[in-house]
Amino acid sequence: MSIYYTYLLKHIPTNTFYYGVRFAENCNPEEFWKSYFTSSKRKIPELREQYGDDSFEFEIRKTFECKHKAIDWESKVLRRMRVLQKPELWLNRT
């Protein structure tokens, strides 16, 4: 059974953040930062390579039984936080 979730990732050296959602089949918050490292294809992998995995802190923010609710919640948070207008603070680009 999947437990869909949203998470907040903080990159400590740059004091920047990434807010994301996980909605894959059989996903579970226990996997985060062990076998799953965000859906970011560029920024997070670059920072992990440059600074290492220990340069991040994370928090599972909310869990969901329905993946559509998880996806909708992530969109709502990103919109409310205006992440695209604050690239100095947020690593999200979409």
N, C-alpha and C positions, 0 to 999 in steps of 0.2 A: 504494500500500500504506500502510495506517495504522500509525503507531507511537503507541500509547496511552501515556500517561504521568501520573505524579503530580508535583506541584510544591509548593514552599513559597514563599510570598510574604510579605515583611516590609514593613510600613509604618514607615519610619524615624522620622518625627516622633513617632508615638504608641507605638513599640516594640510593635506588635501584629502578629499573624501570621494567615495564611489558608493552609490546606492543602487542595488540590483535586486533581481528576482530570480528564483530558481523554480522551474516548473517541468522538469524532465520526468519521464516515467521512472518510478521507484526512487525519486529523490527524497532526501531526508536532511534536516539541518546538521546531523552528526557528521556528514561528509564534508561540510564546508571547511575550507582551508586544509583539508587532508587529501582529498581526491578531486575536489572541485574548487577552482580558484577564480571564479567570476566568468561572465560571458564577454568581458572586454577582450578584444582581439589585439589591441596595441598598447594602450597606456599601462595597464596593470602588469602584463607580461614584461614590458620594458623596465618598470620599477622593480619588479621581483628579481630580474636579472641583475640590475645595477646595484640594488640595496639588499636583496635577500628577503626571504619570507618573514623573518623576524622583525622587519621594519614596518610591519602592518599590525593593526589591532582591528578586531571585528566584533560585531554584535548582530545576532539574529534578531531582527526587529519584530517580525510578526509571522505567524504560521497560518496556513489555510488548508481547507479540505478540497477546495475547488481551484483549479489552476487559473481559470478566468478571473476569479476574484483577486488572486495574487497579482496577475498581470495588470488588472485595473488599478489595484492599490499602488503598485510601483509607479504607474503613469501619473496618478494623482499626486503622489509625493514629489516626484520630479518636477511636475508643473508648479505645485505650490512653492517649492523651494527655488524655483527659477534657475535651475542648475545650468542651463545653456547660456544664461546671461552672466554667470559668475565662473568663468573658466579658471580664475586664480584660486578658487576654492574647491571646485568640483571637477573630477576626472571624467564624468559622464559626458559623452559627446552627442548622444541621440536621445 
